[in-house]
Amino acid sequence: MPIFYQSDEPISSAKNAMREIGCSLEELTIAFCESKASLIVVPSTPFHIGVRFPGNYRKGIFDRAGENPLTIDIEDADGFTLSPIDSAKVLRIRNWKTVTPQKIAWLTHNYRSVNLHTPYSLSLQQSLHEGECPPHCVCGIEDRRNTYKNQVFFFKNKLLLSTQADLNNCYILQSDLDLIAKKVHEKTKPNFENIGDYQVNEWSNSFIIDINAACHHLKNITQKSNHHLYNTNEEAIKAWFGERWKGKKGLTAACLRQIHKIVKNENIGIDLDALGISEEEISRNQKGAADILILIDIAAERRMKKMRDYQGSEKFHDKLMSIGVETDELRQAIYSIIKAK
């Protein structure tokens, strides 16, 4: 059975990672450095990797078998991993000519996962005779394997046709991507104390206040920098609320799935006039507030005042359907919000 340093690790391309997290390439690169993540590069040009002692390395007693004693030569690998510093360099200049390979990579399951090897893990697959060479084999292979613990990979073919790195062919371990996403979202989250000019009333529960803070934050950022994150990404918004409301009552699964649509007013057609609202009810909301925010504020007030159409899930769902809230899950989310504490 093959022995891998890491086996069948889920991966995502850097291009997909930017889309999933909702960040720019520079934001991804900075978070990459902070997370000490390793990029996996899959070149379009064939490459040839060898094994040797690092430069200026002083050999010790465990290196007595010499350099690459099992003559490990890699010509069929799909790619290689890089140090965090080299990873940031490649993400910025998209060229791997001056980098040093850390581990070698074989992509599996149609480029959805990867097997990674170090020199030592490769040595464990080598044999000096037919069949497997277990640890402490009488053939004496253990001494030769041990020396690989102190050896590194290097590029043997210096003259390559191209060393350009395409972001679609640069991959990130899912475990690294989770850390990177957390760092990006942490930097972009709202100040939940800043709710703009929304007027807090006795029916304004914590969730409603947080939604107004997020909307105010997105509006300010979009006006100042026209930042693409807030125009396209839903994962950041889910992360903000998922983290803030972890373990608290109020954030249902339906609410978390729909929160980005509410905060960004995505494709929501609501007939507020059908609610018979007043100018005062509109003006107490943020200036330029989306209809969905005004609806939530008014519904929370009317529920508190025990108005018939706002008591009970079934009646409230019927009311929302009558004013144009079409999807069942969005209606569930709105109902959860106005009931939150």
C-alpha positions in Angstrom: 0.0 0.0 0.0 1.5 3.4 -1.0 2.7 5.6 1.9 1.9 9.3 1.5 3.0 12.3 3.5 -0.6 13.6 2.9 -3.2 11.5 1.1 -6.4 12.5 -0.8 -6.4 16.0 0.7 -9.3 18.1 -0.7 -8.2 21.1 -2.8 -9.5 24.1 -4.6 -7.9 26.2 -7.4 -6.8 29.7 -6.4 -9.3 31.1 -9.0 -12.2 29.2 -7.3 -10.9 30.2 -3.9 -11.2 33.9 -4.7 -14.7 33.4 -5.9 -15.7 31.2 -2.9 -14.2 33.6 -0.3 -15.1 36.7 -2.2 -11.7 38.4 -2.2 -9.2 40.0 -4.6 -5.9 38.3 -5.5 -4.1 40.7 -3.2 -6.4 39.9 -0.3 -5.9 36.2 -1.0 -2.1 36.7 -1.1 -2.0 38.6 2.2 -4.2 36.0 4.0 -2.0 33.3 2.5 1.1 34.8 4.2 -0.7 35.3 7.5 -2.0 31.7 7.4 1.4 30.3 6.4 -0.3 28.3 3.7 1.4 26.4 0.9 0.4 26.8 -2.7 0.3 23.8 -5.0 1.5 24.6 -8.5 0.6 22.4 -11.4 2.8 23.6 -14.4 1.8 23.4 -18.0 5.4 22.6 -18.9 7.0 19.2 -18.0 9.4 19.5 -15.1 11.9 17.1 -13.6 12.6 17.0 -9.9 15.5 15.4 -8.1 16.6 14.9 -4.5 19.7 16.2 -2.7 21.1 17.7 0.5 20.3 21.4 1.0 23.1 23.8 0.1 25.8 24.3 2.8 24.3 21.3 4.7 26.7 19.7 7.2 26.1 15.9 7.1 25.6 14.0 10.3 25.7 10.4 11.4 22.3 9.7 9.9 23.5 10.8 6.5 26.2 8.2 6.1 24.3 6.6 3.2 25.0 9.7 1.2 22.9 11.9 -1.2 19.9 10.2 -2.8 21.2 6.7 -2.1 18.0 5.1 -3.6 18.3 7.2 -6.8 14.8 8.7 -6.5 14.0 10.6 -9.6 10.6 12.2 -10.2 9.4 12.8 -13.8 5.7 12.0 -13.5 4.5 14.3 -10.7 1.6 16.7 -11.5 3.0 19.5 -9.4 4.7 20.7 -6.2 4.0 22.7 -3.1 5.8 25.9 -2.1 6.9 27.6 1.1 4.6 30.4 2.3 7.0 33.1 1.0 7.3 31.4 -2.4 3.6 30.9 -2.5 3.0 34.7 -2.1 5.6 35.4 -4.7 3.9 33.1 -7.3 0.5 34.5 -6.5 1.8 38.0 -7.1 3.9 37.5 -10.2 2.4 34.2 -11.4 5.8 32.8 -12.3 7.5 29.9 -10.5 11.0 30.2 -12.1 12.9 31.1 -8.9 11.0 29.0 -6.3 12.0 25.9 -4.5 9.7 22.8 -4.4 8.8 21.7 -0.9 6.7 18.6 -1.6 5.7 16.9 -4.8 2.0 16.5 -5.7 -0.1 14.0 -7.6 -3.7 15.2 -8.2 -6.5 12.7 -7.7 -10.2 12.4 -8.2 -10.3 14.7 -11.3 -8.2 17.5 -9.6 -10.4 17.6 -6.5 -7.8 16.2 -4.1 -4.1 15.7 -3.9 -1.4 13.2 -2.6 1.7 14.9 -1.3 5.2 13.4 -0.8 8.4 14.4 0.9 11.7 12.9 0.0 11.4 10.6 3.1 7.9 9.4 2.3 9.0 8.6 -1.2 11.9 6.6 0.2 9.4 4.4 2.2 8.1 3.2 -1.2 11.5 2.1 -2.4 12.9 -1.4 -2.1 16.3 -3.1 -2.6 14.7 -6.4 -3.6 11.4 -7.9 -4.9 8.5 -7.2 -2.7 8.1 -4.6 0.1 10.9 -3.5 2.3 9.4 -3.1 5.8 11.1 -1.0 8.5 14.2 -2.8 9.9 14.4 -5.0 6.8 17.5 -7.2 6.8 18.5 -5.7 3.5 19.7 -2.6 5.4 17.5 -0.1 3.6 16.6 1.8 6.8 20.0 3.6 6.8 19.4 4.8 3.3 15.8 5.9 4.0 16.9 7.8 7.1 19.2 10.1 5.1 16.1 11.3 3.1 14.8 13.0 6.3 17.5 15.7 5.7 17.2 16.0 1.9 15.1 18.3 -0.3 13.6 18.4 -3.7 15.1 20.6 -6.5 14.4 21.3 -10.2 16.8 19.3 -12.4 15.7 20.9 -15.8 16.7 24.5 -15.6 15.8 25.4 -19.2 12.0 25.3 -19.3 9.7 26.5 -22.1 7.5 28.3 -19.7 7.3 28.9 -15.9 4.1 30.9 -16.0 1.6 30.0 -13.3 -2.1 30.1 -14.1 -4.4 30.7 -11.1 -6.7 27.9 -12.5 -3.7 25.5 -12.1 -2.6 26.7 -8.7 -4.3 24.8 -5.9 -4.9 25.3 -2.2 -5.5 22.6 0.5 -9.0 22.9 1.8 -7.6 23.0 5.4 -5.5 26.0 4.4 -8.4 27.6 2.5 -10.6 27.5 5.7 -7.9 29.5 7.6 -7.5 31.9 4.7 -11.3 32.5 4.5 -11.5 33.1 8.2 -8.7 35.8 8.0 -10.3 37.5 5.0 -13.8 37.6 6.6 -12.4 38.8 9.9 -10.9 41.8 8.2 -14.0 42.7 6.3 -16.7 42.2 8.9 -18.8 45.1 10.0 -18.7 47.1 13.2 -22.0 45.8 14.6 -22.2 48.8 16.9 -22.6 51.2 13.9 -26.2 51.0 12.6 -26.2 54.2 10.7 -29.3 56.2 11.1 -31.6 53.3 11.9 -33.9 54.1 14.8 -33.8 51.4 17.4 -37.2 50.7 19.0 -38.6 48.3 21.5 -39.3 45.7 18.8 -35.8 46.0 17.3 -34.3 42.7 18.5 -30.5 42.0 18.3 -30.8 40.3 14.9 -32.6 43.2 13.3 -30.0 45.6 14.7 -27.2 43.4 13.3 -28.8 43.3 9.9 -29.0 47.1 9.8 -25.3 47.3 10.9 -24.3 45.0 8.1 -26.3 46.9 5.5 -24.9 50.2 6.6 -21.4 48.7 6.4 -21.8 47.4 2.9 -23.3 50.6 1.7 -20.4 52.7 3.1 -17.8 50.3 1.6 -19.4 50.2 -1.8 -19.7 54.0 -1.9 -16.1 54.5 -0.8 -14.3 51.9 -2.9 -16.8 50.1 -5.1 -15.2 47.0 -3.7 -16.2 43.9 -5.6 -16.5 41.7 -2.5 -19.7 43.4 -1.4 -21.2 43.2 -4.9 -20.6 39.5 -5.5 -19.9 37.5 -2.4 -22.3 35.8 -0.1 -19.9 33.6 1.9 -18.4 36.6 3.7 -21.9 37.7 4.9 -22.8 34.2 6.0 -19.4 34.0 7.9 -20.1 37.3 9.7 -23.5 36.2 11.0 -22.5 32.5 11.5 -19.6 33.6 13.8 -21.5 36.3 15.6 -24.6 34.2 16.2 -22.8 30.9 16.9 -24.6 29.1 19.8 -27.3 31.8 20.1 -31.0 31.4 19.5 -32.4 33.1 16.4 -30.1 32.2 13.5 -31.8 29.2 11.9 -30.3 27.3 9.0 -32.8 28.9 6.6 -31.9 32.3 7.9 -28.1 31.7 7.4 -28.7 30.5 3.8 -30.8 33.6 3.0 -29.0 36.3 5.0 -27.0 37.5 2.1 -30.1 38.1 0.0 -31.7 40.1 2.9 -28.5 42.1 3.6 -27.9 42.9 -0.1 -31.6 43.0 -1.1 -30.9 40.4 -3.9 -33.8 39.8 -6.3 -36.5 40.6 -3.8 -39.6 42.2 -5.2 -41.8 43.4 -2.3 -45.0 45.5 -2.6 -44.7 47.6 0.5 -47.7 49.6 -0.4 -49.8 46.5 0.2 -48.9 46.7 3.9 -50.4 50.2 4.2 -47.3 51.7 5.7 -46.9 55.4 6.7 -44.1 57.8 6.0 -43.0 57.7 9.7 -42.6 53.9 9.4 -40.3 54.4 6.4 -38.4 57.3 7.8 -37.3 55.5 11.0 -35.3 53.1 8.9 -31.9 53.9 7.4 -31.9 56.5 4.6 -32.2 54.6 1.3 -33.1 51.3 3.2 -34.1 48.5 1.0 -37.7 47.4 1.1 -36.8 44.1 2.8 -35.3 46.0 5.8 -38.4 48.2 6.1 -40.6 45.1 5.9 -38.7 43.4 8.7 -38.9 46.4 10.9 -42.6 46.9 10.3 -43.4 43.1 10.7 -41.5 43.0 14.0 -43.5 46.0 15.3 -46.8 44.5 14.3 -45.9 41.2 15.7 -45.1 42.9 19.1 -48.5 44.7 18.9 -50.1 41.3 18.3 -51.7 42.2 15.0 -53.5 39.1 13.7 -51.6 38.6 10.4 -48.3 38.7 12.2 -49.1 36.0 14.8 -48.2 32.4 14.0 -46.1 31.1 11.1 -48.9 30.1 8.8 -50.7 33.5 8.9 -47.4 35.4 8.5 -46.3 33.3 5.6 -49.6 34.0 3.8 -49.1 37.8 4.5 -45.6 37.7 3.0 -46.8 35.8 -0.1 -49.5 38.4 -0.6 -46.8 41.2 -0.8 -44.5 39.3 -3.1 -42.1 37.3 -0.9 -42.1 34.3 -3.1 -39.7 31.7 -1.8 -40.7 29.6 1.2 -37.2 29.6 2.7 -37.0 33.4 2.5 -40.3 33.7 4.3 -39.0 31.3 7.0 -35.9 33.4 7.4 -37.9 36.7 7.8 -40.2 35.0 10.4 -37.1 33.8 12.3 -35.6 37.3 12.3 -38.6 39.0 13.7 -38.9 36.4 16.5 -35.2 36.5 17.4 -34.2 37.8 20.8 
